[in-house]
Amino acid sequence: MRTLGAHVCAPPPGRLCEGPVWDPRTEELLWVDIRGGRIHRATLAADTPDLVVRAPISLDPPVSAVLPCTSGGLLATVGDTIFRIDGAGAAERPVVTVPLPDDGVRRRLNDAKVDPRGRLLAGTMAESDDGIGSAELYRLDPDGTLTTLRTGVTISNGLGWSPDGRTLYYADSPTHRVDVFDYDLDTGTLGEGRPFAHFPDGEPDGLTVDADGNVWIAVWGAGQVRAFDHSGNLHTTVEVGPSQVSSCAFAGPDLDVLVITTAAEDRAAREPHAGRLFACVPGAIGLPSTPFADERLVSVDGR
């Protein structure tokens, strides 16, 4: 098994940085600071795996995910609503509001990814101890239809597809496990889940899949990203530093730089470089991200 290191990047720390994604149209890395209500943007430095910050987009927190759209704009999950943002980052238009139960349990949208056919999968999470099993995973189709894919979830995280798109990797973080599902590309539906990897010393958070089918998983609480082959065998560990490692994505024109987000929540805020982004070049190539197919999308305001 290999052990690699990651170095801290230039962007200043956030409180809960998450959801990195490479946008090849603008050659920018996008990520969010959930608590800060910001969509951050940066280009990759020319001669070193570091990031050059561009102006962020500010929204009302919590902002849990951002994804490119085929129209040239962005899709963002904000609280219980999915918004479309124009290419200049200025105009917000609500697409759909997720029907969260009014039962006293605090919930919000959390991690989100676009499947290989341009649909959005977005999960919710409970933000209180009485919300165990109260969250869900949804699919937003290009025509605006919202479908529930999973119930009984606590913290929906870690979406990623195999290179052929027919396998979905998914984490309900408090289970300390990443599960794998057969994925029907024609319908966007899930088959039965089965365990893929276990994490007794932390909680699996965001993940990404490389071109060879290896699954790179951020382990919250363990300060690491761990890579597994498609059979679930651990082969690489990236030592990050701060304990709250939240997500990872391959970035750059060649998709060969692994960028890692971290958080600075509660006691972890005292850790060196908590909330910063990190990078390494692990010798793997990422899969290109698919933009959300929003050409036929009608927002809730009818536009």
C-alpha positions in Angstrom: 0.0 0.0 0.0 1.2 3.5 -0.8 1.2 6.5 1.6 1.3 9.9 0.0 1.3 13.4 1.4 -0.6 16.5 0.4 0.5 20.1 0.6 -1.6 23.1 1.7 -2.9 25.4 -1.1 -3.1 29.2 -1.2 -6.8 29.9 -0.6 -7.6 31.0 2.9 -9.4 28.7 5.2 -13.2 28.3 5.4 -15.3 26.8 8.1 -16.8 23.9 6.2 -15.3 23.6 2.8 -16.9 20.9 0.6 -17.8 19.7 -2.9 -14.8 20.4 -5.1 -15.5 20.0 -8.8 -13.4 20.9 -11.9 -15.2 23.0 -14.5 -13.4 22.4 -17.9 -15.3 25.2 -19.6 -13.7 27.9 -17.5 -10.7 25.8 -16.2 -11.7 26.6 -12.7 -12.0 24.6 -9.5 -15.4 25.2 -7.8 -16.1 24.5 -4.1 -18.3 25.7 -1.4 -18.0 26.9 2.2 -21.3 25.6 3.6 -21.4 27.7 6.7 -19.9 30.8 5.0 -22.5 30.8 2.2 -19.9 31.1 -0.6 -19.1 29.4 -3.9 -15.4 29.7 -4.3 -13.5 29.6 -7.6 -9.8 29.2 -8.4 -7.6 28.3 -11.3 -4.7 25.9 -11.1 -1.3 27.5 -10.9 0.9 27.0 -13.9 4.0 25.4 -12.5 2.9 23.8 -9.2 -0.2 22.0 -7.9 -1.6 25.1 -6.2 -4.7 27.3 -6.7 -5.1 30.9 -7.7 -8.2 32.4 -6.2 -10.9 34.2 -8.2 -13.8 36.2 -6.9 -16.3 34.1 -5.0 -20.1 34.1 -5.3 -21.9 34.9 -2.1 -25.3 33.4 -1.2 -27.3 32.9 2.0 -25.9 29.9 3.9 -25.9 27.0 4.0 -24.6 26.4 0.5 -23.8 22.7 0.3 -22.9 22.0 -3.4 -22.2 23.6 -6.7 -22.2 22.0 -10.2 -21.7 23.3 -13.7 -24.7 23.3 -16.2 -24.7 22.7 -19.9 -26.2 26.2 -20.3 -23.0 27.8 -19.0 -24.4 28.6 -15.6 -24.2 26.8 -12.3 -26.5 24.8 -10.1 -26.3 25.3 -6.3 -28.0 23.6 -3.4 -28.9 26.2 -0.7 -30.7 25.1 2.4 -33.7 23.2 1.1 -33.7 24.7 -2.4 -31.8 24.0 -5.7 -30.9 27.3 -7.4 -29.7 28.0 -10.9 -27.1 30.8 -11.2 -26.2 32.5 -14.5 -22.7 32.5 -16.0 -21.8 35.8 -14.4 -22.7 34.4 -10.9 -25.2 37.2 -10.4 -28.8 36.0 -11.0 -30.3 33.3 -8.7 -33.4 31.4 -9.8 -35.0 28.7 -7.7 -35.4 25.4 -9.6 -37.1 23.3 -6.9 -37.6 23.2 -3.2 -37.2 19.8 -1.6 -40.2 18.9 0.5 -38.6 18.5 3.9 -41.0 17.2 6.6 -42.3 19.7 9.2 -41.6 17.4 12.2 -39.1 19.5 14.2 -36.0 17.8 12.9 -33.5 20.3 11.3 -32.5 19.1 7.8 -30.8 20.6 4.8 -29.5 19.6 1.4 -25.9 18.2 1.5 -23.7 16.6 -1.1 -24.8 16.5 -4.7 -23.4 15.2 -8.0 -24.5 14.9 -11.7 -24.8 11.4 -13.1 -23.3 10.5 -16.6 -26.6 11.3 -18.3 -26.9 14.9 -16.8 -29.3 14.2 -13.9 -28.6 15.7 -10.5 -28.5 13.4 -7.4 -28.7 15.4 -4.2 -29.1 14.2 -0.6 -30.3 15.7 2.6 -29.0 15.4 6.2 -30.2 15.9 9.7 -28.4 18.6 11.7 -29.5 17.3 15.1 -29.1 14.1 17.1 -32.8 13.3 16.9 -32.7 13.1 13.1 -31.2 9.6 12.7 -32.6 8.0 9.6 -34.7 11.0 8.7 -32.9 12.2 5.5 -33.3 11.1 1.8 -31.5 11.0 -1.5 -33.3 12.7 -4.5 -32.9 12.8 -8.3 -33.6 16.0 -10.2 -34.2 15.3 -13.9 -33.5 17.8 -16.7 -37.2 18.6 -17.0 -37.4 19.6 -13.3 -39.0 16.4 -12.0 -37.9 15.5 -8.4 -37.8 11.8 -7.5 -36.9 10.2 -4.1 -34.3 7.4 -4.5 -33.5 6.5 -0.9 -35.1 7.1 2.5 -33.9 6.3 6.0 -30.6 8.1 5.5 -28.9 10.3 8.2 -26.2 12.2 6.4 -26.2 11.7 2.6 -22.7 11.9 1.2 -20.1 10.6 -1.2 -21.7 10.2 -4.6 -19.6 8.9 -7.5 -20.0 6.7 -10.6 -17.7 4.0 -12.1 -16.2 4.8 -15.5 -19.0 3.0 -17.3 -21.6 4.8 -15.2 -23.3 1.6 -14.1 -22.1 1.6 -10.5 -22.8 4.2 -7.9 -20.7 4.7 -4.8 -22.6 6.3 -1.9 -22.1 7.0 1.8 -24.5 7.5 4.6 -21.6 8.9 6.8 -22.7 7.8 10.3 -22.8 4.1 9.1 -18.9 4.3 8.7 -19.4 2.6 5.4 -19.5 3.3 1.6 -22.0 1.2 -0.2 -22.1 0.3 -3.9 -25.3 0.2 -6.0 -26.1 -1.0 -9.5 -27.1 2.1 -11.4 -29.5 2.1 -14.4 -28.3 4.8 -16.7 -31.5 4.8 -18.8 -33.8 5.4 -15.8 -31.6 6.9 -13.1 -32.7 4.3 -10.6 -30.7 2.2 -8.0 -30.5 -1.5 -7.6 -29.9 -3.1 -4.2 -26.9 -1.8 -2.2 -24.0 -3.8 -0.8 -21.1 -2.8 1.4 -18.0 -1.6 -0.4 -15.6 -0.2 2.2 -15.6 0.2 6.0 -14.1 3.1 8.1 -14.0 2.2 11.8 -11.7 5.2 12.6 -13.8 7.9 10.8 -16.8 8.7 8.6 -16.7 8.6 4.8 -17.6 11.9 3.4 -17.1 13.1 -0.2 -15.5 10.9 -2.9 -14.4 10.8 -6.5 -13.7 8.0 -9.0 -10.7 7.9 -11.3 -10.5 6.7 -14.9 -9.3 3.3 -13.8 -12.3 2.8 -11.5 -10.4 3.5 -8.2 -12.5 5.2 -5.6 -10.9 8.1 -3.6 -12.8 8.7 -0.3 -12.3 11.6 2.1 -12.4 10.2 5.7 -13.8 12.8 8.2 -12.1 12.4 11.5 -9.1 10.5 10.2 -7.3 13.2 8.3 -6.9 11.1 5.2 -8.1 10.3 1.7 -8.1 6.6 1.0 -8.2 5.0 -2.4 -9.8 1.6 -3.1 -9.8 -0.5 -6.3 -13.2 -1.5 -7.7 -13.2 -4.7 -5.5 -12.9 -2.6 -2.3 -9.2 -3.2 -1.7 -7.3 -0.3 -0.1 -4.2 0.6 -2.1 -3.3 4.3 -1.3 -3.6 6.6 1.7 -3.1 10.3 1.4 -2.2 12.0 4.7 -3.8 15.4 4.7 -3.2 16.9 8.2 -6.4 18.4 9.6 -8.8 15.7 10.9 -12.0 16.9 9.2 -11.2 15.9 5.6 -14.5 16.5 3.7 -14.2 15.8 0.0 -11.8 15.4 -3.0 -11.8 15.8 -6.8 -9.4 15.6 -9.7 -8.6 19.0 -11.2 -6.6 20.6 -13.9 -6.6 20.3 -17.7 -5.3 16.7 -17.4 -7.3 15.9 -14.3 -4.2 14.7 -12.6 -4.2 16.9 -9.4 -6.2 15.6 -6.5 -7.6 18.6 -4.6 -8.9 17.9 -1.1 -11.2 20.1 1.0 -11.2 20.2 4.8 -13.3 21.8 7.6 -12.7 23.7 10.8 -15.7 22.8 12.9 -15.8 22.9 16.7 -12.6 21.7 18.3 -11.0 21.0 14.9 -10.8 24.7 14.3 -7.6 24.7 16.4 -5.8 22.3 14.2 -3.1 23.7 11.9 -4.5 24.5 8.4 -8.0 23.3 9.3 -10.5 24.5 6.7 -7.8 24.9 4.0 -7.6 23.1 0.6 -4.8 20.6 -0.1 -3.4 19.0 -3.2 -1.3 16.1 -4.4 -0.4 14.4 -7.6 -1.1 10.7 -6.9 -0.4 9.3 -10.4 -4.0 8.8 -11.3 -6.3 10.6 -13.8 -9.8 11.6 -12.9 -13.0 11.3 -14.8 -14.4 14.4 -16.5 -17.4 15.8 -14.7 -20.8 15.8 -16.5 -22.7 19.1 -16.4 -26.3 19.2 -15.4 -28.5 19.1 -18.5 -30.6 22.2 -17.8 -31.7 23.2 -21.4 -35.3 22.0 -20.7 -35.3 23.1 -17.1 -38.2 25.4 -16.0 -37.6 27.2 -12.7 -40.3 27.5 -10.1 -40.8 31.1 -11.2 -41.6 29.9 -14.7 -38.4 31.0 -16.5 
